[in-house]
Structure formats: structure tokens, C-alpha cells
Amino acid sequence: MGQTRLHVTTDAAGSDRLFMALEAAFEDDGLPISVFDLDEANGVKEVSLYADDGVDDIERRMRAVMQGIGLTAAVEREVLPDIDWVAKSLEGLQPVHAGRFLVHGSHDRHRRRPGDLAIEIEAGLAFGTGHHGTTAGCLEMIETVVRREKPRNALDLGTGSAVLAIALARLAHIPVLATDIDPIATRVAADNARLNGVSRYVDARTAVGFQAAIFGQRAPFDLIVANILARPLMKMAPDMARFLGGGRSLILSGILERQRDAVIAAYVGQGFRHIRTLWRGEWVTLHLKR
Ligand SMILES: C[S@@+](CC[C@H](N)C(=O)[O-])C[C@H]1O[C@@H](n2cnc3c(N)ncnc32)[C@H](O)[C@@H]1O
């Protein structure tokens, strides 16, 4: 059966509140939630929650969440076709440049230019085609940090398609532990590492946060990159401090501009200092050091 998208149209302030409230309410269900600009000039946004089954119950809970934050708006449904829509949507996507990196699909191999560090990402079920501001921000930050610090082992936590792990491997030729909570993402990550000729560097594993023995075995890391979301990243601050080597760099993304100060504060509390912020749309990417 296809997936159902439950969506609500609202203004910018309403979409922020709804996104956060849904994130909190559905955290344990692990349902994807997204915010999309319907009309950027007029601040009209659409918040979507994707459900595979139990849609009536999820819609009821979604309405209760909206009631809880005093948001009155219609919840609409769209049954998504049972086709590989990710593949379909990627067919039309343009390659993305971020620093020296070029992230592209197989159909755009001919558009690589000399000097590009090309990363080919096949259409798949995992997040990370380079088009999102958080991925592009991380790619840019990775280029700067790797050039300056020459890390010798790295961790990409929340690897998705492995786009960042592949970038690290291609640029620095170093072992990268690439972990994700989602076993499908981990499988896609390993496939993409193979496709890009870096499987000897990229070790894709399934793990929730830092809950696996492999982290202890591979630590301390010279560089950690984590593009997840602000709240889980704040919770992980003590573990990041534990597994990152002294004087080493951490790149964080998946953070909205308005969450930036809170995330920095959580990390300063663990002995980190803020080095640089990159803004991409409403998203920020942080470079921190310990
Ligand atoms: C925004 S995507 C980033 C993907 C890719 N790294 C990129 O930059 O495009 C976040 C990824 O983090 C994973 N994730 C979310 N929470 C996690 C957790 N607690 N531990 C490990 N992975 C997590 C998700 O499954 C998803 O693949």
C-alpha cells in the first residue's frame, strides 16, 4: 500500500509551531515530517506528515496536536502512488555544487567538470541528494575543515545516503564510520559508497545515536559530522564530547536558524567553542571545536 501524506497549509509562524509540536508528538513513531514553502513571498507554508499505516489514528493525533497549540486549519490527505517516487523526482533534479563537490545522479555523469569532486547518488530511500541546505552546508564545511586539519578518521552520524561520508572519503582518503538509525539508509549508504568507489573507506552501520560498541572501538574521531535535527543533536552533546578527540572539529546541521543559539549553548556546556556558522535558507550548519 502507498504512503499517505497528511498536510496542513498555514503561515510561517503556524508552520514552525506545528512542526515542533508534531516532532515532539511523533518522535517515538519515527514518522517523517516536512515543511515546504507554498508561497515564499507571502509566507504560506505546508507542513506534511507521512504515514504508512494507521492513517486515521495518526490524523486524529495530528488534529489533537493542532488543537493543543491552538492552530485551526484543515488536515488534507494525499495518497502517494506506490511507485519509486524518489527515483522519479530525482530524474528531474539538477546536479548540486557545494564547494568543490558536485552531487549528481547517474543521468548527469556527463556534466562533471575537471576539478569537481563528483559524488554520484542513486535515487534511493535515504535522505541526502545534496539539494537540501543542510547537506550542502555540511559539504562546504567539510571541505574547509579537511583542508585545514587533515583528519585521519571520521564519523558521519545520521549518514542517510552516505553523501557526506563519501565526500569525506573522496577528499581525505580516510576511514569513515557512517551510521544511521534506519537500516534501509545504512544499506543505501553501503551501496552508494560502492558506487563511488570508496567502500574500502566507508563502513556503514546501523546504530541509534552512539549506542553501539563500534563507536568506542573507533574513537577518538578526528572529525564528526552529524546532520540530524536540533533536539537529538543537543541530547548527543555529551557523547560527542566523549568520542571526539581533543582540539578536533565537529560539524552539525539539521538546525533551524532560531535553534542555533540553543544548540551552541548545549555544546559550550560540554567544553566546545563555536568557530563558524553557515546559513543556507532557514537552515544553519555549525563548526564547533573542543
Ligand atoms: C537529514 S538526514 C541527513 C542525511 C545525510 N547525512 C545528509 O547530510 O544529507 C538525517 C539522517 O539521520 C538519521 N537519524 C536520525 N536520528 C538518528 C539517530 N538518533 N541516530 C542515528 N541516525 C539518526 C536519519 O535516519 C537520516 O538518515
Ligand as a Chemical Component Dictionary entry (heavy atoms), coordinates in Angstrom:
data_LIG
# 
_chem_comp.id                   LIG 
_chem_comp.type                 NON-POLYMER 
_chem_comp.pdbx_formal_charge   0 
_chem_comp.three_letter_code    LIG 
# 
loop_
_chem_comp_atom.comp_id 
_chem_comp_atom.atom_id 
_chem_comp_atom.alt_atom_id 
_chem_comp_atom.type_symbol 
_chem_comp_atom.charge 
_chem_comp_atom.model_Cartn_x 
_chem_comp_atom.model_Cartn_y 
_chem_comp_atom.model_Cartn_z 
_chem_comp_atom.pdbx_ordinal 
LIG C1  C1  C 0  18.756 14.919 7.479  1  
LIG S1  S1  S 1  19.252 13.283 7.144  2  
LIG C2  C2  C 0  20.965 13.546 6.725  3  
LIG C3  C3  C 0  21.481 12.606 5.681  4  
LIG C4  C4  C 0  22.872 12.949 5.152  5  
LIG N1  N1  N 0  23.864 12.839 6.207  6  
LIG C5  C5  C 0  22.913 14.339 4.551  7  
LIG O1  O1  O 0  23.581 15.212 5.132  8  
LIG O2  O2  O -1 22.271 14.582 3.529  9  
LIG C6  C6  C 0  19.307 12.644 8.793  10 
LIG C7  C7  C 0  19.625 11.172 8.897  11 
LIG O3  O3  O 0  19.842 10.905 10.278 12 
LIG C8  C8  C 0  19.251 9.676  10.632 13 
LIG N2  N2  N 0  18.997 9.741  12.087 14 
LIG C9  C9  C 0  18.016 10.429 12.725 15 
LIG N3  N3  N 0  18.134 10.270 14.063 16 
LIG C10 C10 C 0  19.209 9.469  14.276 17 
LIG C11 C11 C 0  19.840 8.932  15.438 18 
LIG N4  N4  N 0  19.383 9.187  16.671 19 
LIG N5  N5  N 0  20.926 8.149  15.287 20 
LIG C12 C12 C 0  21.418 7.874  14.049 21 
LIG N6  N6  N 0  20.846 8.337  12.906 22 
LIG C13 C13 C 0  19.769 9.136  13.018 23 
LIG C14 C14 C 0  18.014 9.594  9.753  24 
LIG O4  O4  O 0  17.600 8.254  9.567  25 
LIG C15 C15 C 0  18.506 10.252 8.443  26 
LIG O5  O5  O 0  19.011 9.293  7.534  27 
# 
loop_
_chem_comp_bond.comp_id 
_chem_comp_bond.atom_id_1 
_chem_comp_bond.atom_id_2 
_chem_comp_bond.value_order 
_chem_comp_bond.pdbx_ordinal 
LIG C1  S1  SING 1  
LIG S1  C2  SING 2  
LIG S1  C6  SING 3  
LIG C2  C3  SING 4  
LIG C3  C4  SING 5  
LIG C4  N1  SING 6  
LIG C4  C5  SING 7  
LIG C5  O1  DOUB 8  
LIG C5  O2  SING 9  
LIG C6  C7  SING 10 
LIG C7  O3  SING 11 
LIG C7  C15 SING 12 
LIG O3  C8  SING 13 
LIG C8  N2  SING 14 
LIG C8  C14 SING 15 
LIG N2  C9  SING 16 
LIG N2  C13 SING 17 
LIG C9  N3  DOUB 18 
LIG N3  C10 SING 19 
LIG C10 C11 SING 20 
LIG C10 C13 DOUB 21 
LIG C11 N4  SING 22 
LIG C11 N5  DOUB 23 
LIG N5  C12 SING 24 
LIG C12 N6  DOUB 25 
LIG N6  C13 SING 26 
LIG C14 O4  SING 27 
LIG C14 C15 SING 28 
LIG C15 O5  SING 29 
# 
